[in-house]
Amino acid sequence: MGRVLFLSAVAALGGILFGYDTAVISGTTDIVSGQFGLDPMATGWYVGCALIGSIVGVLVAGILSDGLGRKKTMLISALMFSISAIGCAVCKDFTQLVIYRIIGGFGIGVVSIVSPVYISEVAPADRRGTLVSMYQLAITVGFLLAYLANYLVLRGADVTSSAPELGTRMFNNEYWRGMLGLETLPDLLFLILIFFIPESPRWLLVRGQRQDKSEEWKALLEPGILKAVIIGACIAILGQFMGVNAVLYYGPTIFKDAGFEDPLFSTVLVGVVNMVTTVIALAIIDKVGRKQLVWWGVGGMIFCLLMIGLYFLPVTSLPTWFMLTFFLLYVFCTAISISAVVFVLLSEMYPNRVRGVAMSIAGFALWVGTYLIGQLTPWMLSTITPAGTFFLFAFMCLPYLYIMWKHVPETTGKTLEEIENYWKKYARKKNSEA
């Protein structure tokens, strides 16, 4: 078990880079917008451009991981993170900054597919939920590291400094360079440790059986597999419209609009709650079950989102602690349910022979939703107001709950082969009805 834990921990390190790259943007938005004169839509593009890279990354991740192997594909993602972090630190203008953010987004898209897949393929059935959840825990660690880096860099920055040296610019008057460039440190650790893990044994087995890539795509149209792919895509994209990434990307802006004096510190609290709650989810996911966590967690999310929306209504005059309390409680409910469950479900729902491609389709849906939220949140906050935005997020939780209730099987404790047989039974039933 110790060896499996080590392999899972190394693969999960990709989640730290995922989390850091995703969350670090929140501390740079204001200064980048001011320095380059960005309007709300251009600001949305700055935040969302990396997600274009993520969409491309998830589209090719399945092909890369099925063709080259899980290990080499993780190595590719680590290299993309390095190029992005260094490029953002030394870029000359906004265009270059966007290009390097897109490259980093490509790394996010790839690692969001291959790391959970690798862990699910090396983990025993009774520990798979816990081990795959390590990836989500690593994401929250990345969030917290990004929030802390943003907070500490800003605290030490002297925005009046005009010294031309890169080091001074990175941590003073253009401190966004330092925030983005510090990602290089966790990436080096990930890059080195990848060389100490073997290839996934399930990938090696399937590679020996695979004859034609086109057969893999044809298999996606089989009734049982097709249903699993559609369900995975639905829960992936709907999860983004429940406010999770809006909070991660625009947390400081939301806290600032809510009247907080130190929005970045409040964002650090979000990161702490997110990480601690994920530790709890990791400990109970294989005992409580995937669907039970979703029922209670999403129910709590709806209530908290309604309370946050109530805070922002002009007719109310509630204290800031009210908003902070329900904001942190919302993060708790999110972290213990959909955030902890989504990568576990997506990594175990699909048969071995199509897992890479099917995960790419689900990942594509997830990142399309993430891009739309990243791009549209500034517009929603200014057009339909913060109250309307949070009420909309609460409403979008309802179709997610319905799909989980009616169409997603409980996978806790089942082997990957047993889950595959569930979809085969569905396919046989559909064929007998035809």
BALOVEX-13146 format. One record per residue (C-alpha): residue in three letters; x negated, y negated, z; residue number from 1. Coordinates in pm, whole numbers, plus 32768, in hexadecimal, padded with zeros to 4 digits. Example, Ala and Ser with C-alpha at 12.3 -4.5 7.8 and 13.67 -1.06 7.14 Angstrom:
BALOVEX-13146
<rest=ala; x=7B32; y=81C2; z=830C; nr=1>
<rest=ser; x=7AA9; y=806A; z=82CA; nr=2>
***
This chain:
BALOVEX-13146
<rest=met; x=8000; y=8000; z=8000; nr=1>
<rest=gly; x=7EDA; y=7F18; z=8044; nr=2>
<rest=arg; x=7E69; y=7F31; z=7EDA; nr=3>
<rest=val; x=7FC6; y=7EE7; z=7E57; nr=4>
<rest=leu; x=7FDA; y=7DBB; z=7F41; nr=5>
<rest=phe; x=7E90; y=7D36; z=7EB9; nr=6>
<rest=leu; x=7EFC; y=7D60; z=7D4F; nr=7>
<rest=ser; x=8047; y=7CB5; z=7D96; nr=8>
<rest=ala; x=7F9E; y=7B98; z=7E50; nr=9>
<rest=val; x=7EAF; y=7B52; z=7D30; nr=10>
<rest=ala; x=7FC9; y=7B4F; z=7C31; nr=11>
<rest=ala; x=8097; y=7A76; z=7D1C; nr=12>
<rest=leu; x=7F84; y=796E; z=7D1C; nr=13>
<rest=gly; x=8009; y=790B; z=7BCA; nr=14>
<rest=gly; x=8138; y=788F; z=7C88; nr=15>
<rest=ile; x=8061; y=7792; z=7D45; nr=16>
<rest=leu; x=7FFE; y=76F8; z=7BF8; nr=17>
<rest=phe; x=8167; y=7706; z=7B82; nr=18>
<rest=gly; x=81D7; y=7654; z=7CC0; nr=19>
<rest=tyr; x=80BE; y=7553; z=7CC5; nr=20>
<rest=asp; x=80E3; y=74F7; z=7B57; nr=21>
<rest=thr; x=825C; y=74DA; z=7B7C; nr=22>
<rest=ala; x=8266; y=740E; z=7CBD; nr=23>
<rest=val; x=8134; y=732D; z=7C9A; nr=24>
<rest=ile; x=81EB; y=7260; z=7B95; nr=25>
<rest=ser; x=82D4; y=71D4; z=7CA1; nr=26>
<rest=gly; x=81C0; y=7102; z=7D3F; nr=27>
<rest=thr; x=813F; y=7076; z=7BF7; nr=28>
<rest=thr; x=8282; y=7004; z=7B52; nr=29>
<rest=asp; x=8292; y=6EA1; z=7BDB; nr=30>
<rest=ile; x=8128; y=6E40; z=7B98; nr=31>
<rest=val; x=811D; y=6EE2; z=7A3F; nr=32>
<rest=ser; x=8264; y=6E39; z=79E1; nr=33>
<rest=gly; x=81DC; y=6CE9; z=7A56; nr=34>
<rest=gln; x=8085; y=6D0F; z=79B6; nr=35>
<rest=phe; x=810C; y=6D74; z=7862; nr=36>
<rest=gly; x=8250; y=6CA7; z=786C; nr=37>
<rest=leu; x=8340; y=6DCF; z=7852; nr=38>
<rest=asp; x=84BA; y=6DA5; z=784B; nr=39>
<rest=pro; x=85A2; y=6EAD; z=78EE; nr=40>
<rest=met; x=85AB; y=6F8A; z=77B8; nr=41>
<rest=ala; x=8431; y=6F73; z=7788; nr=42>
<rest=thr; x=8406; y=6FC6; z=78F9; nr=43>
<rest=gly; x=84E2; y=70F5; z=78C3; nr=44>
<rest=trp; x=8403; y=7156; z=779D; nr=45>
<rest=tyr; x=82CC; y=7138; z=7877; nr=46>
<rest=val; x=8369; y=721D; z=7979; nr=47>
<rest=gly; x=8402; y=7306; z=7878; nr=48>
<rest=cys; x=82EA; y=7321; z=7777; nr=49>
<rest=ala; x=823E; y=7438; z=7837; nr=50>
<rest=leu; x=8380; y=74FC; z=781E; nr=51>
<rest=ile; x=8362; y=74FA; z=76A3; nr=52>
<rest=gly; x=821D; y=75B5; z=76D5; nr=53>
<rest=ser; x=82CB; y=769C; z=77CB; nr=54>
<rest=ile; x=83D8; y=76EF; z=76CC; nr=55>
<rest=val; x=82CF; y=7749; z=75CA; nr=56>
<rest=gly; x=8211; y=780B; z=76D4; nr=57>
<rest=val; x=8336; y=78E7; z=7735; nr=58>
<rest=leu; x=8387; y=792A; z=75C7; nr=59>
<rest=val; x=822F; y=79BE; z=7588; nr=60>
<rest=ala; x=81F0; y=7A4B; z=76E5; nr=61>
<rest=gly; x=82AB; y=7B8D; z=769F; nr=62>
<rest=ile; x=81F4; y=7BC3; z=7558; nr=63>
<rest=leu; x=80A3; y=7B75; z=75F8; nr=64>
<rest=ser; x=80DC; y=7C4C; z=772D; nr=65>
<rest=asp; x=8163; y=7D71; z=7664; nr=66>
<rest=gly; x=8050; y=7D56; z=7560; nr=67>
<rest=leu; x=7F1C; y=7CF0; z=7629; nr=68>
<rest=gly; x=7F83; y=7D6E; z=777F; nr=69>
<rest=arg; x=7FF0; y=7CC3; z=78BE; nr=70>
<rest=lys; x=7E8E; y=7C7D; z=793B; nr=71>
<rest=lys; x=7E0C; y=7BCF; z=7801; nr=72>
<rest=thr; x=7F49; y=7B03; z=77E9; nr=73>
<rest=met; x=7F1C; y=7A86; z=794F; nr=74>
<rest=leu; x=7DB8; y=7A27; z=78EE; nr=75>
<rest=ile; x=7E3C; y=7959; z=77CA; nr=76>
<rest=ser; x=7F2B; y=78A1; z=78AF; nr=77>
<rest=ala; x=7E12; y=7852; z=79A5; nr=78>
<rest=leu; x=7D43; y=77BB; z=788C; nr=79>
<rest=met; x=7E69; y=76E2; z=7821; nr=80>
<rest=phe; x=7E8A; y=765A; z=7984; nr=81>
<rest=ser; x=7D17; y=7601; z=7989; nr=82>
<rest=ile; x=7D29; y=7549; z=783E; nr=83>
<rest=ser; x=7E5E; y=748C; z=78B2; nr=84>
<rest=ala; x=7DD9; y=7424; z=7A07; nr=85>
<rest=ile; x=7C8B; y=73AA; z=7984; nr=86>
<rest=gly; x=7D2C; y=7304; z=7856; nr=87>
<rest=cys; x=7E29; y=7245; z=792B; nr=88>
<rest=ala; x=7D10; y=71C6; z=7A09; nr=89>
<rest=val; x=7C40; y=713B; z=78E9; nr=90>
<rest=cys; x=7D48; y=70E5; z=77DF; nr=91>
<rest=lys; x=7D29; y=6F93; z=7733; nr=92>
<rest=asp; x=7E96; y=6F39; z=76F7; nr=93>
<rest=phe; x=7FFE; y=6FA4; z=7729; nr=94>
<rest=thr; x=8002; y=7078; z=75EC; nr=95>
<rest=gln; x=7EDC; y=7148; z=7664; nr=96>
<rest=leu; x=7F7B; y=7165; z=77BC; nr=97>
<rest=val; x=80B5; y=71F5; z=7720; nr=98>
<rest=ile; x=7FEC; y=72EA; z=764C; nr=99>
<rest=tyr; x=7F30; y=7370; z=777A; nr=100>
<rest=arg; x=8073; y=7388; z=7842; nr=101>
<rest=ile; x=8107; y=7459; z=7726; nr=102>
<rest=ile; x=7FD7; y=753F; z=7730; nr=103>
<rest=gly; x=800A; y=756C; z=78A7; nr=104>
<rest=gly; x=8179; y=75B0; z=7866; nr=105>
<rest=phe; x=8113; y=76C7; z=7777; nr=106>
<rest=gly; x=8050; y=7764; z=7894; nr=107>
<rest=ile; x=8180; y=7747; z=797A; nr=108>
<rest=gly; x=8260; y=77EF; z=787B; nr=109>
<rest=val; x=8171; y=7911; z=7847; nr=110>
<rest=val; x=8126; y=794D; z=79B7; nr=111>
<rest=ser; x=8297; y=7937; z=7A16; nr=112>
<rest=ile; x=82D0; y=7A6F; z=7943; nr=113>
<rest=val; x=8197; y=7B3F; z=7967; nr=114>
<rest=ser; x=814F; y=7B1E; z=7ADD; nr=115>
<rest=pro; x=82A4; y=7B9F; z=7B58; nr=116>
<rest=val; x=829E; y=7CB1; z=7A50; nr=117>
<rest=tyr; x=8144; y=7D23; z=7ABE; nr=118>
<rest=ile; x=81AC; y=7D2D; z=7C2C; nr=119>
<rest=ser; x=82F0; y=7DE8; z=7BE4; nr=120>
<rest=glu; x=822E; y=7EED; z=7B1C; nr=121>
<rest=val; x=812C; y=7F37; z=7C2B; nr=122>
<rest=ala; x=821B; y=7F25; z=7D57; nr=123>
<rest=pro; x=82D2; y=804E; z=7DF3; nr=124>
<rest=ala; x=844F; y=8039; z=7DE3; nr=125>
<rest=asp; x=8484; y=8005; z=7F59; nr=126>
<rest=arg; x=8390; y=7EE0; z=7F63; nr=127>
<rest=arg; x=83C7; y=7E49; z=7E0A; nr=128>
<rest=gly; x=84AA; y=7D2F; z=7E7F; nr=129>
<rest=thr; x=83B6; y=7CC6; z=7F8D; nr=130>
<rest=leu; x=8286; y=7CD8; z=7EAA; nr=131>
<rest=val; x=8325; y=7C20; z=7D84; nr=132>
<rest=ser; x=83A1; y=7B1B; z=7E7D; nr=133>
<rest=met; x=8232; y=7AD7; z=7EC8; nr=134>
<rest=tyr; x=822E; y=7A2C; z=7D77; nr=135>
<rest=gln; x=8349; y=7945; z=7DE3; nr=136>
<rest=leu; x=8293; y=7909; z=7F2D; nr=137>
<rest=ala; x=815D; y=78A8; z=7E67; nr=138>
<rest=ile; x=8231; y=77B1; z=7DA0; nr=139>
<rest=thr; x=82A1; y=770B; z=7EE4; nr=140>
<rest=val; x=8137; y=7700; z=7F5B; nr=141>
<rest=gly; x=80E7; y=7651; z=7E14; nr=142>
<rest=phe; x=8204; y=755C; z=7E52; nr=143>
<rest=leu; x=8182; y=750F; z=7FAD; nr=144>
<rest=leu; x=801A; y=74E8; z=7F36; nr=145>
<rest=ala; x=8092; y=73F6; z=7E2A; nr=146>
<rest=tyr; x=8160; y=732C; z=7F21; nr=147>
<rest=leu; x=803D; y=731E; z=8016; nr=148>
<rest=ala; x=7F49; y=72BE; z=7F02; nr=149>
<rest=asn; x=8033; y=71AA; z=7E8F; nr=150>
<rest=tyr; x=8062; y=712A; z=7FF2; nr=151>
<rest=leu; x=7EF0; y=7132; z=804F; nr=152>
<rest=val; x=7E74; y=70A1; z=7F06; nr=153>
<rest=leu; x=7F70; y=6F86; z=7F1A; nr=154>
<rest=arg; x=7F19; y=6F40; z=8087; nr=155>
<rest=gly; x=7DA9; y=6F19; z=8029; nr=156>
<rest=ala; x=7DDF; y=6E61; z=7EE4; nr=157>
<rest=asp; x=7D83; y=6CF5; z=7EAD; nr=158>
<rest=val; x=7E60; y=6C8A; z=7D8B; nr=159>
<rest=thr; x=7DAE; y=6B39; z=7D76; nr=160>
<rest=ser; x=7C5F; y=6BD7; z=7D20; nr=161>
<rest=ser; x=7BEB; y=6B9D; z=7BBC; nr=162>
<rest=ala; x=7AA6; y=6C63; z=7BBF; nr=163>
<rest=pro; x=7A77; y=6D1C; z=7A74; nr=164>
<rest=glu; x=79E4; y=6E60; z=7AFF; nr=165>
<rest=leu; x=7AC0; y=6F91; z=7AC5; nr=166>
<rest=gly; x=7AAE; y=6FFD; z=7C32; nr=167>
<rest=thr; x=7B22; y=6EA9; z=7CA6; nr=168>
<rest=arg; x=7C3C; y=6EA3; z=7BA9; nr=169>
<rest=met; x=7CAA; y=7003; z=7C07; nr=170>
<rest=phe; x=7CD5; y=6FB3; z=7D77; nr=171>
<rest=asn; x=7D1A; y=6E3E; z=7D75; nr=172>
<rest=asn; x=7DBD; y=6D5E; z=7C72; nr=173>
<rest=glu; x=7E1F; y=6E86; z=7B8F; nr=174>
<rest=tyr; x=7E57; y=6F81; z=7CA4; nr=175>
<rest=trp; x=7F40; y=7051; z=7BC9; nr=176>
<rest=arg; x=7E02; y=70D9; z=7B27; nr=177>
<rest=gly; x=7D90; y=7166; z=7C73; nr=178>
<rest=met; x=7EE4; y=71FB; z=7CC2; nr=179>
<rest=leu; x=7EF1; y=72B0; z=7B73; nr=180>
<rest=gly; x=7D7F; y=730A; z=7B68; nr=181>
<rest=leu; x=7D74; y=73B5; z=7CBE; nr=182>
<rest=glu; x=7E2D; y=74DC; z=7C25; nr=183>
<rest=thr; x=7CD7; y=754E; z=7BAB; nr=184>
<rest=leu; x=7C83; y=75D4; z=7D07; nr=185>
<rest=pro; x=7D93; y=76E0; z=7D2E; nr=186>
<rest=asp; x=7D71; y=7733; z=7BBE; nr=187>
<rest=leu; x=7C03; y=7794; z=7BE5; nr=188>
<rest=leu; x=7C63; y=7889; z=7CF8; nr=189>
<rest=phe; x=7D6F; y=7926; z=7C1C; nr=190>
<rest=leu; x=7C83; y=7936; z=7AF2; nr=191>
<rest=ile; x=7B73; y=79EA; z=7BB6; nr=192>
<rest=leu; x=7C53; y=7AE6; z=7C68; nr=193>
<rest=ile; x=7D00; y=7B57; z=7B27; nr=194>
<rest=phe; x=7BBD; y=7C0A; z=7ACA; nr=195>
<rest=phe; x=7BDE; y=7CE4; z=7C02; nr=196>
<rest=ile; x=7D31; y=7D7F; z=7BB3; nr=197>
<rest=pro; x=7D80; y=7E9C; z=7ABF; nr=198>
<rest=glu; x=7E7E; y=7E9D; z=79A8; nr=199>
<rest=ser; x=7FE6; y=7EFD; z=7A00; nr=200>
<rest=pro; x=8005; y=807B; z=79F4; nr=201>
<rest=arg; x=8169; y=8064; z=796D; nr=202>
<rest=trp; x=80F0; y=7F85; z=7850; nr=203>
<rest=leu; x=7FDE; y=8081; z=77FF; nr=204>
<rest=leu; x=80E2; y=8197; z=77F8; nr=205>
<rest=val; x=81D8; y=80DA; z=771D; nr=206>
<rest=arg; x=80C3; y=8067; z=7633; nr=207>
<rest=gly; x=8073; y=81D2; z=75EF; nr=208>
<rest=gln; x=81DF; y=8211; z=7590; nr=209>
<rest=arg; x=821E; y=80D4; z=74C6; nr=210>
<rest=gln; x=820B; y=8100; z=734D; nr=211>
<rest=asp; x=82B7; y=7FD5; z=72AF; nr=212>
<rest=lys; x=82EF; y=7E7A; z=733C; nr=213>
<rest=ser; x=8433; y=7E59; z=727C; nr=214>
<rest=glu; x=84C2; y=7F80; z=733E; nr=215>
<rest=glu; x=84A1; y=7EB3; z=747D; nr=216>
<rest=trp; x=8578; y=7D9C; z=73EA; nr=217>
<rest=lys; x=8678; y=7E95; z=7367; nr=218>
<rest=ala; x=8694; y=7F2B; z=74C4; nr=219>
<rest=leu; x=8706; y=7DD7; z=7546; nr=220>
<rest=leu; x=8849; y=7E00; z=747E; nr=221>
<rest=glu; x=88A8; y=7F44; z=752D; nr=222>
<rest=pro; x=89EA; y=7F01; z=75F8; nr=223>
<rest=gly; x=8958; y=7F39; z=7752; nr=224>
<rest=ile; x=8813; y=7E81; z=7712; nr=225>
<rest=leu; x=88C4; y=7D64; z=765D; nr=226>
<rest=lys; x=89A9; y=7D2F; z=7788; nr=227>
<rest=ala; x=887E; y=7D28; z=7873; nr=228>
<rest=val; x=87CD; y=7C29; z=7795; nr=229>
<rest=ile; x=88FF; y=7B47; z=7782; nr=230>
<rest=ile; x=8938; y=7B59; z=78FA; nr=231>
<rest=gly; x=87C9; y=7B0D; z=793D; nr=232>
<rest=ala; x=87D1; y=79E0; z=7854; nr=233>
<rest=cys; x=8912; y=795E; z=78F7; nr=234>
<rest=ile; x=8896; y=796E; z=7A5D; nr=235>
<rest=ala; x=8747; y=78DB; z=79F1; nr=236>
<rest=ile; x=87DA; y=77A6; z=7949; nr=237>
<rest=leu; x=88F7; y=776E; z=7A3E; nr=238>
<rest=gly; x=8805; y=7771; z=7B62; nr=239>
<rest=gln; x=8762; y=7637; z=7AD8; nr=240>
<rest=phe; x=88AB; y=7575; z=7AD6; nr=241>
<rest=met; x=88DF; y=75A4; z=7C4C; nr=242>
<rest=gly; x=87EC; y=748E; z=7CA5; nr=243>
<rest=val; x=86B3; y=7551; z=7CFE; nr=244>
<rest=asn; x=85BF; y=74B5; z=7C0A; nr=245>
<rest=ala; x=8660; y=735E; z=7C1A; nr=246>
<rest=val; x=85FC; y=7360; z=7D8A; nr=247>
<rest=leu; x=849B; y=73D7; z=7D3A; nr=248>
<rest=tyr; x=845A; y=72E1; z=7C1F; nr=249>
<rest=tyr; x=8509; y=71AE; z=7CA8; nr=250>
<rest=gly; x=8504; y=71E5; z=7E21; nr=251>
<rest=pro; x=8441; y=70A4; z=7E6F; nr=252>
<rest=thr; x=8525; y=6FD9; z=7D8B; nr=253>
<rest=ile; x=865E; y=7069; z=7E2E; nr=254>
<rest=phe; x=85D8; y=7025; z=7F8D; nr=255>
<rest=lys; x=8576; y=6EC4; z=7F26; nr=256>
<rest=asp; x=86D4; y=6E82; z=7E9F; nr=257>
<rest=ala; x=8760; y=6F0E; z=7FE4; nr=258>
<rest=gly; x=86A7; y=6E03; z=80AC; nr=259>
<rest=phe; x=8583; y=6ECE; z=8138; nr=260>
<rest=glu; x=844E; y=6E04; z=8195; nr=261>
<rest=asp; x=8356; y=6F1C; z=8149; nr=262>
<rest=pro; x=83EB; y=6FF1; z=8030; nr=263>
<rest=leu; x=82AB; y=70B9; z=7FF1; nr=264>
<rest=phe; x=829F; y=712C; z=815D; nr=265>
<rest=ser; x=840A; y=7199; z=8144; nr=266>
<rest=thr; x=83A8; y=725D; z=800D; nr=267>
<rest=val; x=8295; y=730C; z=80D5; nr=268>
<rest=leu; x=83A6; y=737B; z=81CA; nr=269>
<rest=val; x=8462; y=740D; z=80A0; nr=270>
<rest=gly; x=832B; y=74D1; z=8043; nr=271>
<rest=val; x=82FE; y=7557; z=81A5; nr=272>
<rest=val; x=8469; y=75C9; z=81C1; nr=273>
<rest=asn; x=8456; y=7664; z=8067; nr=274>
<rest=met; x=8320; y=772F; z=80B9; nr=275>
<rest=val; x=838A; y=779E; z=8217; nr=276>
<rest=thr; x=84E1; y=780A; z=819A; nr=277>
<rest=thr; x=8443; y=78D1; z=8081; nr=278>
<rest=val; x=8376; y=798F; z=8184; nr=279>
<rest=ile; x=84BF; y=79EB; z=822E; nr=280>
<rest=ala; x=8555; y=7A55; z=80DF; nr=281>
<rest=leu; x=8423; y=7B2A; z=8095; nr=282>
<rest=ala; x=8454; y=7BE2; z=81DF; nr=283>
<rest=ile; x=85C8; y=7C2E; z=81B0; nr=284>
<rest=ile; x=8606; y=7C4D; z=8038; nr=285>
<rest=asp; x=85D2; y=7DC8; z=8033; nr=286>
<rest=lys; x=86A8; y=7DF3; z=816B; nr=287>
<rest=val; x=87CB; y=7D04; z=8131; nr=288>
<rest=gly; x=87DC; y=7D2E; z=7FB8; nr=289>
<rest=arg; x=87CE; y=7C40; z=7E90; nr=290>
<rest=lys; x=8942; y=7BFC; z=7E70; nr=291>
<rest=gln; x=8982; y=7BBE; z=7FE2; nr=292>
<rest=leu; x=8875; y=7AB2; z=7FE6; nr=293>
<rest=val; x=8919; y=7A0D; z=7EBB; nr=294>
<rest=trp; x=8A78; y=7A0D; z=7F56; nr=295>
<rest=trp; x=8A12; y=7960; z=8094; nr=296>
<rest=gly; x=8903; y=7884; z=8001; nr=297>
<rest=val; x=89CB; y=77F6; z=7EDF; nr=298>
<rest=gly; x=8AF7; y=77C1; z=7FC2; nr=299>
<rest=gly; x=8A18; y=76F0; z=80A3; nr=300>
<rest=met; x=898D; y=7635; z=7F75; nr=301>
<rest=ile; x=8AEB; y=75CB; z=7F0A; nr=302>
<rest=phe; x=8B3A; y=753F; z=8063; nr=303>
<rest=cys; x=89EF; y=7485; z=807E; nr=304>
<rest=leu; x=8A0A; y=73F0; z=7F21; nr=305>
<rest=leu; x=8B65; y=736D; z=7F73; nr=306>
<rest=met; x=8ADF; y=72CD; z=80B4; nr=307>
<rest=ile; x=89BA; y=722C; z=7FFA; nr=308>
<rest=gly; x=8AAB; y=71A7; z=7EF5; nr=309>
<rest=leu; x=8B84; y=711F; z=800E; nr=310>
<rest=tyr; x=8A57; y=7063; z=809C; nr=311>
<rest=phe; x=8A23; y=6FAC; z=7F52; nr=312>
<rest=leu; x=8B90; y=6F3F; z=7F2B; nr=313>
<rest=pro; x=8BAE; y=6DC3; z=7F47; nr=314>
<rest=val; x=8CD5; y=6DE2; z=8037; nr=315>
<rest=thr; x=8C05; y=6E9F; z=813A; nr=316>
<rest=ser; x=8AFE; y=6E12; z=8221; nr=317>
<rest=leu; x=8A4A; y=6F3F; z=82AD; nr=318>
<rest=pro; x=88F1; y=6F3E; z=8355; nr=319>
<rest=thr; x=87BF; y=6FB8; z=8296; nr=320>
<rest=trp; x=8797; y=70DE; z=8386; nr=321>
<rest=phe; x=88E4; y=7162; z=8302; nr=322>
<rest=met; x=8860; y=716E; z=81A0; nr=323>
<rest=leu; x=870F; y=7200; z=8209; nr=324>
<rest=thr; x=87B7; y=730F; z=82D9; nr=325>
<rest=phe; x=8892; y=738D; z=81BD; nr=326>
<rest=phe; x=877A; y=735F; z=80BF; nr=327>
<rest=leu; x=8695; y=7443; z=8186; nr=328>
<rest=leu; x=87B3; y=7535; z=81C9; nr=329>
<rest=tyr; x=87F5; y=753D; z=8051; nr=330>
<rest=val; x=8686; y=7592; z=8017; nr=331>
<rest=phe; x=86A4; y=76A7; z=811C; nr=332>
<rest=cys; x=87D9; y=773C; z=8073; nr=333>
<rest=thr; x=8735; y=7727; z=7F1D; nr=334>
<rest=ala; x=85EC; y=77C2; z=7F8B; nr=335>
<rest=ile; x=868F; y=78E8; z=803C; nr=336>
<rest=ser; x=8779; y=7939; z=7F1B; nr=337>
<rest=ile; x=8754; y=78E1; z=7DAB; nr=338>
<rest=ser; x=85E6; y=7879; z=7DB9; nr=339>
<rest=ala; x=8583; y=79B9; z=7E6E; nr=340>
<rest=val; x=8661; y=7A9D; z=7D9E; nr=341>
<rest=val; x=8645; y=7A20; z=7C38; nr=342>
<rest=phe; x=84E7; y=7A9D; z=7BE2; nr=343>
<rest=val; x=8525; y=7BE4; z=7C9B; nr=344>
<rest=leu; x=8663; y=7C28; z=7BD5; nr=345>
<rest=leu; x=85D2; y=7BC1; z=7A86; nr=346>
<rest=ser; x=849A; y=7C96; z=7AB8; nr=347>
<rest=glu; x=855F; y=7DD3; z=7B0F; nr=348>
<rest=met; x=869E; y=7DBD; z=7A3E; nr=349>
<rest=tyr; x=860B; y=7E31; z=78F6; nr=350>
<rest=pro; x=858C; y=7F84; z=7877; nr=351>
<rest=asn; x=8413; y=7FB2; z=785B; nr=352>
<rest=arg; x=8416; y=7FBA; z=76DF; nr=353>
<rest=val; x=84B2; y=7E60; z=76B9; nr=354>
<rest=arg; x=844F; y=7DB7; z=7800; nr=355>
<rest=gly; x=8358; y=7CC0; z=776B; nr=356>
<rest=val; x=843C; y=7C46; z=7653; nr=357>
<rest=ala; x=8575; y=7C44; z=772E; nr=358>
<rest=met; x=84BE; y=7B7C; z=7839; nr=359>
<rest=ser; x=8456; y=7A83; z=772D; nr=360>
<rest=ile; x=85C1; y=7A50; z=76C9; nr=361>
<rest=ala; x=862C; y=7A1A; z=7833; nr=362>
<rest=gly; x=84FF; y=793C; z=786C; nr=363>
<rest=phe; x=8554; y=7872; z=7735; nr=364>
<rest=ala; x=86B1; y=7833; z=77C0; nr=365>
<rest=leu; x=861E; y=77D2; z=7911; nr=366>
<rest=trp; x=852C; y=76D6; z=787E; nr=367>
<rest=val; x=8629; y=7641; z=778F; nr=368>
<rest=gly; x=8703; y=75FC; z=78BF; nr=369>
<rest=thr; x=85D9; y=7575; z=797F; nr=370>
<rest=tyr; x=857C; y=748F; z=785E; nr=371>
<rest=leu; x=86DD; y=7408; z=7842; nr=372>
<rest=ile; x=86E9; y=73BF; z=79B8; nr=373>
<rest=gly; x=8590; y=731C; z=79B2; nr=374>
<rest=gln; x=85F2; y=7245; z=788A; nr=375>
<rest=leu; x=8754; y=71EC; z=78F4; nr=376>
<rest=thr; x=8737; y=71B9; z=7A6C; nr=377>
<rest=pro; x=86C0; y=704B; z=7A56; nr=378>
<rest=trp; x=87E1; y=7005; z=796A; nr=379>
<rest=met; x=88DB; y=70B6; z=7A4C; nr=380>
<rest=leu; x=8861; y=7000; z=7B82; nr=381>
<rest=ser; x=8888; y=6EAF; z=7AD6; nr=382>
<rest=thr; x=89C5; y=6EF8; z=7A0E; nr=383>
<rest=ile; x=8AA5; y=6FD9; z=7ADF; nr=384>
<rest=thr; x=89F9; y=6F6A; z=7C23; nr=385>
<rest=pro; x=8947; y=7048; z=7D22; nr=386>
<rest=ala; x=8A98; y=70A9; z=7DB9; nr=387>
<rest=gly; x=8B22; y=711F; z=7C6A; nr=388>
<rest=thr; x=89DE; y=71D8; z=7C20; nr=389>
<rest=phe; x=89EB; y=72A4; z=7D61; nr=390>
<rest=phe; x=8B60; y=72EB; z=7D3B; nr=391>
<rest=leu; x=8B14; y=7372; z=7BDD; nr=392>
<rest=phe; x=8A03; y=7452; z=7C69; nr=393>
<rest=ala; x=8AFB; y=74DC; z=7D68; nr=394>
<rest=phe; x=8BF8; y=752D; z=7C57; nr=395>
<rest=met; x=8AF3; y=75E6; z=7B88; nr=396>
<rest=cys; x=8ABD; y=76DC; z=7CA6; nr=397>
<rest=leu; x=8C13; y=7777; z=7C64; nr=398>
<rest=pro; x=8BCF; y=7827; z=7B14; nr=399>
<rest=tyr; x=8A87; y=78AA; z=7BA5; nr=400>
<rest=leu; x=8B43; y=794D; z=7CC5; nr=401>
<rest=tyr; x=8C41; y=79E4; z=7BD5; nr=402>
<rest=ile; x=8B38; y=7A87; z=7AFA; nr=403>
<rest=met; x=8A80; y=7B14; z=7C26; nr=404>
<rest=trp; x=8BC7; y=7BA1; z=7CAE; nr=405>
<rest=lys; x=8C52; y=7C3C; z=7B6F; nr=406>
<rest=his; x=8B27; y=7C99; z=7A98; nr=407>
<rest=val; x=89E3; y=7CC3; z=7B5D; nr=408>
<rest=pro; x=89A1; y=7E15; z=7C05; nr=409>
<rest=glu; x=88FA; y=7E32; z=7D58; nr=410>
<rest=thr; x=8795; y=7E9E; z=7D0A; nr=411>
<rest=thr; x=870B; y=7EAE; z=7E6C; nr=412>
<rest=gly; x=8650; y=7FF3; z=7EB1; nr=413>
<rest=lys; x=867D; y=807D; z=7D50; nr=414>
<rest=thr; x=855D; y=80E3; z=7C73; nr=415>
<rest=leu; x=8533; y=8035; z=7B25; nr=416>
<rest=glu; x=859F; y=8179; z=7A7D; nr=417>
<rest=glu; x=86DE; y=8188; z=7B50; nr=418>
<rest=ile; x=8734; y=8022; z=7AED; nr=419>
<rest=glu; x=86FA; y=807D; z=7981; nr=420>
<rest=asn; x=87EC; y=81A2; z=79A7; nr=421>
<rest=tyr; x=88F8; y=80B0; z=7A25; nr=422>
<rest=trp; x=88EE; y=7FF4; z=78DB; nr=423>
<rest=lys; x=88E5; y=813B; z=7817; nr=424>
<rest=lys; x=8A26; y=81AA; z=78C5; nr=425>
<rest=tyr; x=8AC6; y=805E; z=7864; nr=426>
<rest=ala; x=8A58; y=8098; z=76FB; nr=427>
<rest=arg; x=8AEA; y=81F9; z=76F7; nr=428>
<rest=lys; x=8C33; y=8173; z=7782; nr=429>
<rest=lys; x=8C45; y=8067; z=7673; nr=430>
<rest=asn; x=8BF7; y=8168; z=7564; nr=431>
<rest=ser; x=8D06; y=8254; z=75E2; nr=432>
<rest=glu; x=8E02; y=8137; z=75DD; nr=433>
<rest=ala; x=8DA7; y=80D4; z=7479; nr=434>
***
